[in-house]
Amino acid sequence: MAAKHRTAAELRSHRWLGAQDLRGFGHRSRMQQMGYAPSEFAGRPVIALINTWSDLNPCHSHFRQRAEEIKRGVWQSGGFPVELPALSLSETFMKPTTMFYRNLLAMEVEEMLRSQPIDGAVLMGGCDKTTPGLLMGAISADIPALFMPAGPMLRGNAAGETLGSGSDVWKYWAELRAGTITPAAFAAIEGGIARSPGHCMTMGTASTMTSAVEALGFTLPGFASIPAVDSRHAQAAAASGRRIVAMAWEDLKPSDLLTAASFDNAVTTALALSGSTNAIVHLIALARRAGVPLDLDRFDTLARRTPVLADIRPAGRFLMEDFYYAGGLSALLVELGDLLDLSARTVSGLSLGEAIAGARIFNTEVIRRRGNPLTPSDGLAVLRGSLAPDGAVIKPPAMEARLLRHRGPAVVFEDYADLAARIDDPALVVSAESVLVLRNAGPVGAPGMPEWGQLPIPQKLLRQGVRDMLRISDARMSGTSYGACVLHVAPESAVGGPLALVREGDMIELDVPARRLSLLVEPAEMASRRAAWVAPRPRITRGFGQLHRLHVTQADRGCDFDFLEHGAPTPEPEIH
Ligand code: FES
């Protein structure tokens, strides 16, 4: 299809900068106040660089430089770049969790784009929630936008060991608690596990979401895999700057790209990567913003047919740097072939199939062939049953296979503080067969559904050699984590889901092949417990926390705010 081409007078920014009236005078005079001659901005697409850089976001510490490179591309193509700082959502430092603030970033982006003279946007993100937050806002604003991913950091390294973000933290923390490594060895890991700018380089939420968003069509081909400090990443930034100017002229908007097929492509990609369970929440939120049907059952359907091809930690052995050298995401998408809709449109102006044509795999250990997958299916599994009527999720490739079918007695923790206080208590009655249950860790209860779902294994079991056991919560889990962790239980306990009614010693049964999660308690007993249940007091009752509590949806709906899901568009601002 031939791309359309808007005239300068049809650009959105023309309403601010082109009008020969009092307001136009004001806007142009203030541009000149900043040192720009009219010839530098008149009639050019105004391109916003939504930059989630901050001094507290190590994953984006190269974004000031990348912004300059994006601007270079914008200028080269005749656009006018404006850099707009946005909430940084530093996964490492924000408490209780960046997820609590994802929707705040999304609102900020939507309103920044809508209220200002912007014709196109480059969304600069990568650290976990920045990717969905930026995209959710851009989808709602429906202004031409492309995503420029931060890129993964280099492999970690200490004492001759290759280290992966998160995954090796959990692994060596468990070994330290088990007494099998020394504090000095652990300190050496601390110094070497994050040694360059860029997002986590395991297949955590960051790598999963940047890859899924590329498959969704929002990133120029191949860019999600380039390590943050590779010179090709800087070149990708400039190329993104050049392309967004063309998109602004073409008026190629998110609504032109997003279909059920493009979301299937994103989900299939996340599954083939054995990606983070967080992607389920985020992709559902994105789809609901776009008005495209996508639910938990679609993930399960696609999981049953999608092989895991990326041998990347925590499910596999390698890291994102290896993935890039092995051919990167484009090569993996070529290998997925008929499991994708290659006719889906992308920001490149090409179909997905055209965009990845010619990519090939250079290392079939890192990117497996379909005939030799890491696992033939079930990168994720959606569970339902009496303990999770609206669904829960688990990541089978990242757990010990003996736990795929398991029955055991519950050990219940009321909230995270209770867990922290008692998990290593020598008096805790627990065995390897027990099922650890954490409640009040969901979207409303925590609040913000933190990544507490990889409950630590009790120290006394670690010392017995136990490294995995069944754990259940209404929390999320970092994509860099692993283990038999049932997550996103919906409805959550704080709103009265069955998780709220579990008692110490209740038998719980997990059957992943049957996709079932059952609390083996008689209905009459459940009814009497429900009648006696009292909702916990909210932890935050003012400000953004209050807004969040009143409007956040449950995990199976994406944890967006109910009033931000797809609906009538907000009108363009009046300019008076
Ligand atoms: Fe930023 Fe992991 S801390 S992606």
Residues whose N, C-alpha, C, O or C-beta is under 5 A from the ligand:
A	BS01	FES	C59 E91 T92 G126 C127 D128 H199 C200 A206
